[in-house]
Amino acid sequence: MNKKQAFLSIALAAFLASCSDDSNSWNASEVCPESGRGTFIDERDGQVYKYTTIGN
C-alpha cells in the first residue's frame, strides 16, 4: 500500500467513525437545559421548529 492509499484509508475510516449513530455519548439536556429550549410554529409555512437559547 502506498502513502496515498494509506491516507485515503485512514480518512475514510475517520469519516465513517464520525458518522456513527452513538446516541448514548451525547445528551442534549446536559448541554442545553430545558429552560433554554422550546419550539415555535412558523406562520409562513406552518412547520414546527425547535430552538435553543445560547448565552443570555
C-alpha positions as CSV (number, residue, x, y, z in Angstrom):
1,M,0.0,0.0,0.0
2,N,1.4,3.4,-1.0
3,K,1.2,6.6,1.0
4,K,-1.8,7.9,-1.0
5,Q,-3.8,4.7,-0.4
6,A,-2.9,4.7,3.3
7,F,-4.1,8.3,3.7
8,L,-7.3,7.6,1.9
9,S,-8.0,4.5,4.0
10,I,-7.4,6.5,7.2
11,A,-9.5,9.4,6.0
12,L,-12.4,7.0,5.1
13,A,-12.2,5.3,8.4
14,A,-12.3,8.6,10.3
15,F,-15.3,9.7,8.2
16,L,-17.2,6.6,8.9
17,A,-16.4,6.7,12.6
18,S,-17.7,10.3,12.8
19,C,-21.0,9.3,11.1
20,S,-21.8,6.6,13.6
21,D,-25.1,6.9,15.5
22,D,-24.0,6.6,19.1
23,S,-26.9,8.3,20.8
24,N,-25.5,7.4,24.3
25,S,-22.5,9.6,24.0
26,W,-24.3,13.0,23.9
27,N,-27.2,14.2,26.0
28,A,-28.9,17.4,24.9
29,S,-30.4,18.1,28.3
30,E,-26.9,18.4,29.8
31,V,-25.7,20.7,27.0
32,C,-28.9,22.8,26.6
33,P,-31.1,22.8,29.7
34,E,-34.9,22.6,29.2
35,S,-35.3,26.2,30.3
36,G,-33.5,27.4,27.2
37,R,-35.2,25.1,24.7
38,G,-38.5,25.1,23.1
39,T,-40.5,25.0,19.8
40,F,-42.4,27.5,17.7
41,I,-44.7,27.3,14.7
42,D,-43.6,29.4,11.7
43,E,-46.7,31.2,10.4
44,R,-45.2,31.3,6.9
45,D,-45.1,27.5,6.4
46,G,-46.9,26.1,9.4
47,Q,-43.8,24.0,10.3
48,V,-42.8,23.4,13.9
49,Y,-39.2,24.3,14.6
50,K,-37.0,23.7,17.7
51,Y,-34.9,26.4,19.2
52,T,-32.1,26.7,21.8
53,T,-31.1,29.8,23.6
54,I,-27.3,30.3,23.7
55,G,-26.0,32.6,26.4
56,N,-28.3,35.4,27.7
